[in-house]
């Protein structure tokens, strides 16, 4: 079941991303040489029109390959009118951005489904006695609205902030009886949990109705984006250890598998909601990471296209292709490292 869910979730996320590239390229007359889902050897493929559609062995990643991209996929070395490089620069920018954009669209759809079937944890708190929050004057029923000036809409945002904050002093803005207050506290280290705690827990859950579903769906997408950003920040700052980094294998076993086992005890609705939540985080994560200015990623290609806009002419495609190829090699090396890291975490080598 874990494998089935993994293939399904990754398939949905990857297909949405590659379909974004595909449909915008087609609209702009760019020749899509191959639309591939997965990596490695072909399981099967078929040709329709001038595009080859492929399903590959490894259920991770995908590709939408254009004629002339990086100087490749050209007929006898000559680019036709459908070549990627002969398209208008803004058409190429739209094609590149469309992949991450469709990930965000998928995230919005998933979030709408989630808020229609699940209770949402609101930032209304109960306070533990003799805790940092209790001593700072917080009371049961207070609504947390800001942490260090950052707006809060969901209780999960408080938990994430507390994890990233790592015990540092925090200024909390909250509402009580319609009035706004502010207090400052320092989370206390708890031996049992092994982390610094404010001393609050969620006191109110709600299932949005009507137009409130759109608002709360946006909150869910926003939270997934914040999670991705904060995770990158923690990684850069060295707050994340090797054990905390996961690739596809780690996601399958430690995220999908364990969450499925925990949720199945509460029925089908809990399982569906949990898997939707994981899919939401992964699609937003993929959309944001692909926009990073790294060679071989969409963000790296976008940098070259924006330079073309500023220069008024493109950089030589062969040179750009070399940069992206070098980035691709580094990404493959990173994938190998993450794969073995997953195995070490799973088997505790």
C-alpha positions as CSV (number, residue, x, y, z in Angstrom):
1,X,0.0,0.0,0.0
2,X,2.9,2.4,0.8
3,X,4.3,1.8,-2.7
4,X,0.9,2.3,-4.4
5,X,0.4,5.5,-2.5
6,X,3.9,6.7,-3.2
7,X,3.5,6.1,-7.0
8,X,0.1,7.8,-7.0
9,X,1.2,10.8,-5.0
10,X,4.4,11.4,-6.9
11,X,2.7,10.7,-10.2
12,X,0.0,13.3,-9.6
13,X,2.6,15.9,-8.5
14,X,5.0,15.2,-11.4
15,X,2.3,15.0,-14.1
16,X,0.8,18.3,-13.0
17,X,4.3,19.9,-13.3
18,X,5.2,18.5,-16.7
19,X,1.7,19.1,-18.0
20,X,2.1,22.8,-17.2
21,X,5.2,22.9,-19.4
22,X,3.5,20.8,-22.1
23,X,0.3,22.7,-22.5
24,X,1.9,26.2,-22.5
25,X,4.5,25.0,-25.0
26,X,1.8,23.6,-27.3
27,X,-0.2,26.8,-27.1
28,X,2.9,28.7,-28.2
29,X,3.8,26.4,-31.0
30,X,6.8,24.9,-29.4
31,X,7.5,21.3,-30.5
32,X,7.4,18.9,-27.5
33,X,9.7,16.0,-28.5
34,X,8.9,13.8,-25.5
35,X,6.6,13.9,-22.6
36,X,7.9,11.5,-20.0
37,X,6.8,10.4,-16.6
38,X,9.4,8.7,-14.4
39,X,13.1,8.2,-15.0
40,X,15.3,5.4,-16.4
41,X,14.4,2.8,-19.1
42,X,11.1,3.0,-20.8
43,X,8.3,0.7,-19.6
44,X,6.3,1.6,-22.6
45,X,5.8,4.6,-25.0
46,X,3.7,5.6,-27.9
47,X,3.8,8.3,-30.6
48,X,1.0,10.7,-31.1
49,X,1.5,13.5,-33.6
50,X,5.0,14.8,-33.2
51,X,5.3,14.0,-29.5
52,X,6.5,10.7,-27.9
53,X,4.7,9.9,-24.6
54,X,6.7,7.7,-22.3
55,X,6.3,5.9,-18.9
56,X,9.6,5.0,-17.4
57,X,10.7,2.5,-14.8
58,X,11.6,4.6,-11.8
59,X,8.4,6.4,-10.5
60,X,10.3,9.6,-9.6
61,X,10.7,12.7,-11.7
62,X,9.7,13.4,-15.3
63,X,10.5,15.5,-18.3
64,X,9.0,17.6,-21.0
65,X,11.7,17.8,-23.7
66,X,11.5,20.5,-26.4
67,X,13.1,20.7,-29.8
68,X,16.3,22.8,-29.7
69,X,16.4,23.1,-25.9
70,X,20.1,23.2,-24.8
71,X,21.0,22.5,-28.5
72,X,19.5,19.1,-28.3
73,X,16.6,17.2,-30.0
74,X,17.1,18.9,-33.4
75,X,16.4,17.2,-36.7
76,X,19.8,16.7,-38.4
77,X,21.2,19.5,-36.4
78,X,18.8,22.1,-37.8
79,X,16.1,23.8,-35.8
80,X,12.6,24.1,-37.2
81,X,10.0,26.8,-36.6
82,X,8.8,24.8,-33.6
83,X,12.2,24.9,-31.9
84,X,12.2,26.2,-28.3
85,X,14.9,28.7,-29.1
86,X,12.9,30.2,-32.1
87,X,9.9,31.0,-29.9
88,X,9.3,34.5,-28.5
89,X,11.3,35.0,-25.3
90,X,8.1,35.6,-23.3
91,X,6.6,32.4,-24.7
92,X,9.7,30.6,-23.5
93,X,9.4,32.3,-20.1
94,X,5.8,31.3,-19.8
95,X,6.6,27.7,-20.8
96,X,9.3,27.4,-18.1
97,X,7.3,29.1,-15.4
98,X,4.2,27.0,-16.2
99,X,5.6,23.8,-14.5
100,X,5.9,25.3,-11.0
101,X,2.7,27.4,-11.6
102,X,0.7,24.2,-12.3
103,X,2.1,22.7,-9.1
104,X,0.6,25.7,-7.2
105,X,-2.7,25.3,-9.0
106,X,-2.7,21.6,-8.0
107,X,-2.0,22.7,-4.4
108,X,-5.0,25.0,-4.4
109,X,-7.3,22.3,-5.7
110,X,-6.0,19.8,-3.1
111,X,-6.4,22.4,-0.3
112,X,-10.0,23.1,-1.3
113,X,-10.7,19.4,-1.1
114,X,-9.0,19.1,2.3
115,X,-10.9,22.0,3.9
116,X,-14.1,20.5,2.6
117,X,-13.6,17.2,4.4
118,X,-11.3,18.0,7.4
119,X,-11.4,20.0,10.6
120,X,-9.0,22.9,10.6
121,X,-6.9,23.7,13.7
122,X,-7.4,27.4,14.5
123,X,-4.8,29.4,16.5
124,X,-7.1,29.5,19.6
125,X,-5.2,28.1,22.5
126,X,-5.5,26.5,25.9
127,X,-2.6,27.2,28.2
128,X,-0.7,24.7,30.4
129,X,-0.1,25.7,34.0
130,X,3.4,26.7,35.1
131,X,4.5,27.1,31.5
132,X,6.2,30.0,29.7
133,X,2.8,31.0,28.2
134,X,1.1,30.8,31.6
135,X,3.7,33.0,33.2
136,X,3.5,35.5,30.3
137,X,-0.2,36.0,30.9
138,X,-1.8,34.0,28.1
139,X,-5.2,32.4,29.0
140,X,-7.4,29.7,27.6
141,X,-9.4,31.0,24.6
142,X,-6.8,33.6,23.5
143,X,-6.4,33.8,19.7
144,X,-2.8,34.0,18.5
145,X,-2.5,36.5,15.7
146,X,1.2,37.2,15.3
147,X,4.6,35.7,16.3
148,X,7.4,38.2,16.1
149,X,5.3,40.2,13.7
150,X,4.5,37.4,11.4
151,X,0.7,36.8,10.8
152,X,-0.7,33.5,12.0
153,X,-3.8,31.8,10.6
154,X,-3.4,28.2,11.6
155,X,-2.3,26.5,14.8
156,X,0.3,24.4,12.8
157,X,2.0,27.7,12.1
158,X,2.7,28.1,15.8
159,X,4.2,24.7,16.0
160,X,6.4,25.3,13.0
161,X,7.5,28.7,14.3
162,X,8.4,27.1,17.7
163,X,10.5,24.5,16.0
164,X,12.4,27.0,13.9
165,X,12.7,29.5,16.7
166,X,14.7,27.0,18.8
167,X,14.0,28.5,22.2
168,X,14.7,32.1,21.4
169,X,12.6,34.9,22.9
170,X,9.3,35.5,21.0
171,X,6.8,38.3,21.0
172,X,3.3,37.1,20.8
173,X,0.3,39.2,19.7
174,X,-3.1,37.8,20.7
175,X,-6.7,38.7,20.9
176,X,-8.9,38.4,24.0
177,X,-12.6,39.5,24.1
178,X,-12.1,41.5,20.9
179,X,-9.0,43.4,22.3
180,X,-5.4,43.0,21.1
181,X,-2.6,42.4,23.5
182,X,1.1,41.7,23.3
183,X,3.5,39.7,25.5
184,X,7.0,38.4,25.3
185,X,8.3,35.0,26.5
186,X,11.1,32.5,26.2
187,X,10.1,28.9,25.5
188,X,11.3,26.4,28.1
189,X,13.1,23.2,27.3
190,X,11.1,20.1,28.0
191,X,13.1,16.9,28.7
192,X,10.3,14.6,27.8
193,X,9.7,16.1,24.3
194,X,13.4,17.1,23.8
195,X,12.5,20.6,22.6
196,X,11.6,24.1,23.7
197,X,7.9,24.6,24.4
198,X,5.7,27.7,24.7
199,X,3.1,25.7,26.8
200,X,0.0,25.9,24.6
201,X,-2.1,23.5,22.7
202,X,-5.0,23.9,20.2
203,X,-8.4,24.6,21.8
204,X,-10.6,25.0,18.7
205,X,-11.2,23.1,15.5
206,X,-13.6,24.1,12.7
207,X,-14.8,22.9,9.3
208,X,-15.1,25.9,6.9
209,X,-18.3,26.3,4.8
210,X,-19.1,28.4,1.8
211,X,-16.6,31.1,0.8
212,X,-14.6,30.4,4.0
213,X,-13.3,27.3,2.3
214,X,-11.5,29.4,-0.3
215,X,-9.9,31.5,2.5
216,X,-8.8,28.5,4.5
217,X,-7.6,26.7,1.4
218,X,-5.3,29.7,0.8
219,X,-4.1,29.4,4.4
220,X,-3.2,25.7,3.8
221,X,-1.3,26.5,0.6
222,X,0.5,29.4,2.4
223,X,1.5,27.2,5.3
224,X,3.0,24.6,2.9
225,X,5.0,27.4,1.2
226,X,6.2,28.6,4.7
227,X,7.2,25.0,5.6
228,X,9.2,24.8,2.4
229,X,10.9,28.1,3.0
230,X,11.6,27.5,6.6
231,X,13.0,24.1,5.9
232,X,15.4,25.6,3.3
233,X,16.4,28.3,5.8
234,X,17.1,25.7,8.5
235,X,19.1,23.6,6.0
236,X,21.3,26.6,5.0
237,X,21.8,27.6,8.7
238,X,22.8,24.1,9.7
239,X,19.8,23.4,11.9
240,X,18.9,20.3,9.9
241,X,21.0,17.1,10.4
242,X,21.6,14.4,7.8
243,X,18.9,12.3,9.4
244,X,16.3,15.0,8.7
245,X,17.0,15.0,4.9
246,X,14.8,12.7,2.9
247,X,14.6,11.7,-0.8
248,X,11.9,9.6,-2.5
249,X,12.7,6.5,-0.6
250,X,12.6,8.3,2.7
251,X,9.4,10.1,1.8
252,X,7.8,6.7,0.9
253,X,8.8,4.9,4.0
254,X,9.1,7.6,6.7
255,X,6.4,10.0,5.5
256,X,3.8,8.2,3.4
257,X,4.2,4.8,5.1
258,X,4.2,5.9,8.7
259,X,1.4,8.4,8.2
260,X,-0.7,5.8,6.4
261,X,-0.2,3.4,9.3
262,X,-1.2,6.0,11.8
263,X,-4.2,7.3,9.9
264,X,-5.8,3.9,8.8
265,X,-6.9,3.3,12.4
266,X,-9.3,6.2,12.1
267,X,-10.9,5.2,8.8
268,X,-10.8,6.0,5.1
269,X,-11.5,9.7,5.6
270,X,-8.4,10.1,7.8
271,X,-6.2,8.3,5.3
272,X,-7.5,10.4,2.4
273,X,-7.0,13.6,4.3
274,X,-3.5,12.6,5.4
275,X,-2.4,11.7,1.9
276,X,-3.9,14.9,0.5
277,X,-1.9,16.9,3.1
278,X,1.3,15.1,2.0
279,X,0.5,15.7,-1.7
280,X,-0.2,19.4,-1.0
281,X,3.2,19.8,0.8
282,X,5.1,17.9,-2.0
283,X,3.5,19.9,-4.9
284,X,4.2,23.2,-3.3
285,X,7.7,22.0,-2.4
286,X,8.3,21.0,-6.0
287,X,7.0,24.3,-7.3
288,X,9.2,26.4,-5.0
289,X,12.3,24.3,-5.4
290,X,12.1,24.4,-9.2
291,X,12.0,28.2,-9.1
292,X,15.4,28.3,-7.3
293,X,18.1,29.8,-9.6
294,X,20.0,26.5,-9.9
295,X,21.2,25.3,-13.3
296,X,19.0,22.5,-14.8
297,X,16.0,23.6,-12.8
298,X,13.3,25.8,-14.1
299,X,14.6,28.7,-12.0
300,X,18.1,28.3,-13.6
301,X,16.5,28.4,-17.1
302,X,14.5,31.4,-16.1
303,X,17.7,33.3,-15.1
304,X,19.0,32.8,-18.7
305,X,15.7,34.0,-20.2
306,X,15.6,37.1,-18.1
307,X,19.2,37.8,-19.0
308,X,18.1,37.6,-22.6
309,X,15.3,40.1,-22.0
310,X,17.9,42.5,-20.4
311,X,20.5,42.0,-23.1
312,X,18.1,42.0,-26.0
313,X,19.6,38.8,-27.4
314,X,20.0,35.3,-26.2
315,X,23.1,33.7,-24.9
316,X,24.6,31.0,-27.1
317,X,22.4,27.9,-26.5
318,X,25.5,25.6,-26.5
319,X,27.0,27.5,-23.6
320,X,23.7,27.6,-21.7
321,X,23.4,23.9,-22.4
322,X,26.8,23.2,-20.8
323,X,25.8,25.1,-17.7
324,X,22.6,23.2,-17.4
325,X,24.4,19.9,-18.0
326,X,26.8,20.7,-15.2
327,X,23.9,21.4,-13.0
328,X,22.2,18.2,-14.0
329,X,25.3,16.2,-13.1
330,X,25.4,17.8,-9.7
331,X,21.7,17.1,-9.2
332,X,22.2,13.5,-10.1
333,X,25.1,13.3,-7.6
334,X,22.8,14.8,-4.9
335,X,20.1,12.3,-5.8
336,X,22.6,9.4,-5.3
337,X,23.7,10.9,-1.9
338,X,20.1,11.3,-0.8
339,X,19.2,7.8,-1.9
340,X,22.0,6.2,0.2
341,X,21.1,8.6,3.0
342,X,17.6,7.3,3.0
343,X,18.9,3.7,3.2
344,X,21.1,4.6,6.1
345,X,18.2,6.3,8.0
346,X,15.9,3.4,7.3
347,X,18.3,0.6,8.2
348,X,20.2,2.7,10.8
349,X,23.6,1.8,9.4
